[in-house]
Amino acid sequence: VKTGPLAIHPSITTRIGLHHDHHDNLYCLLRGRKRLRLYAPSDAPRMRTHGRVRRVHPNGRINYAGDPTAADGRTAHDVLRWRLRRARR
């Protein structure tokens, strides 16, 4: 099991604006009700995003112009560091 950031919104009136997360999420409502609108990643090019959508990977990961990543989120810098560490072994 991997752990990650935890977001706690204590108020039933909390509103979270349209956004996307780079990782899978589990939404757990402890009390009351909440309305969620989910959009497919393939809809991103037709939405008003902060930045120009460059690519939507088959797994749903969205790349913006000037910020390319692999489908798993690795940057070119991450790949270079991994290759250098591997070469030193």
CYANA upper distance limits for C-alpha pairs under 8 A (distance plus 0.5 A):
  9 HIS  CA     14 THR  CA      7.03
 10 PRO  CA     14 THR  CA      8.09
 12 ILE  CA     32 GLY  CA      7.84
 21 ASP  CA     25 ASN  CA      8.48
 22 HIS  CA     61 ARG  CA      7.08
 22 HIS  CA     62 ILE  CA      8.49
 22 HIS  CA     73 GLY  CA      8.35
 29 LEU  CA     33 ARG  CA      7.73
 29 LEU  CA     34 LYS  CA      8.15
 39 TYR  CA     43 ASP  CA      7.12
 40 ALA  CA     44 ALA  CA      8.10
 40 ALA  CA     60 GLY  CA      8.39
 41 PRO  CA     56 VAL  CA      7.35
 41 PRO  CA     60 GLY  CA      5.79
 41 PRO  CA     61 ARG  CA      7.88
 41 PRO  CA     62 ILE  CA      7.61
 42 SER  CA     56 VAL  CA      7.07
 42 SER  CA     60 GLY  CA      7.88
 43 ASP  CA     47 MET  CA      7.20
 44 ALA  CA     48 ARG  CA      8.45
 44 ALA  CA     49 THR  CA      7.83
 44 ALA  CA     53 VAL  CA      7.52
 44 ALA  CA     62 ILE  CA      8.43
 45 PRO  CA     52 ARG  CA      8.32
 45 PRO  CA     53 VAL  CA      6.27
 49 THR  CA     53 VAL  CA      8.10
 51 GLY  CA     64 TYR  CA      6.55
 51 GLY  CA     65 ALA  CA      7.37
 52 ARG  CA     64 TYR  CA      5.98
 52 ARG  CA     65 ALA  CA      6.09
 53 VAL  CA     62 ILE  CA      7.59
 53 VAL  CA     63 ASN  CA      6.55
 53 VAL  CA     64 TYR  CA      5.00
 53 VAL  CA     65 ALA  CA      6.70
 54 ARG  CA     62 ILE  CA      8.23
 54 ARG  CA     63 ASN  CA      5.97
 54 ARG  CA     64 TYR  CA      5.38
 54 ARG  CA     65 ALA  CA      5.63
 55 ARG  CA     62 ILE  CA      6.47
 55 ARG  CA     63 ASN  CA      5.58
 55 ARG  CA     64 TYR  CA      7.40
 56 VAL  CA     60 GLY  CA      6.43
 56 VAL  CA     61 ARG  CA      6.26
 56 VAL  CA     62 ILE  CA      5.07
 56 VAL  CA     63 ASN  CA      6.72
 57 HIS  CA     61 ARG  CA      5.69
 57 HIS  CA     62 ILE  CA      6.88
 57 HIS  CA     63 ASN  CA      8.39
 57 HIS  CA     71 ALA  CA      6.27
 58 PRO  CA     71 ALA  CA      8.28
 59 ASN  CA     71 ALA  CA      7.34
 61 ARG  CA     71 ALA  CA      6.47
 61 ARG  CA     72 ASP  CA      8.17
 61 ARG  CA     73 GLY  CA      8.18
 63 ASN  CA     67 ASP  CA      6.94
 63 ASN  CA     68 PRO  CA      6.06
 63 ASN  CA     69 THR  CA      6.99
 64 TYR  CA     68 PRO  CA      7.05
 68 PRO  CA     75 THR  CA      7.14
 68 PRO  CA     76 ALA  CA      8.44
 69 THR  CA     73 GLY  CA      5.75
 69 THR  CA     74 ARG  CA      5.85
 69 THR  CA     75 THR  CA      5.12
 69 THR  CA     76 ALA  CA      7.52
 70 ALA  CA     74 ARG  CA      5.71
 70 ALA  CA     75 THR  CA      6.89
 74 ARG  CA     78 ASP  CA      6.22
 74 ARG  CA     79 VAL  CA      7.27
 75 THR  CA     79 VAL  CA      6.99
 76 ALA  CA     80 LEU  CA      6.74
 77 HIS  CA     81 ARG  CA      6.72
 78 ASP  CA     82 TRP  CA      6.73
 79 VAL  CA     83 ARG  CA      6.70
 80 LEU  CA     84 LEU  CA      6.70
 81 ARG  CA     85 ARG  CA      6.72
 82 TRP  CA     86 ARG  CA      6.61
 83 ARG  CA     87 ALA  CA      6.57
 84 LEU  CA     88 ARG  CA      6.88
 85 ARG  CA     89 ARG  CA      7.34
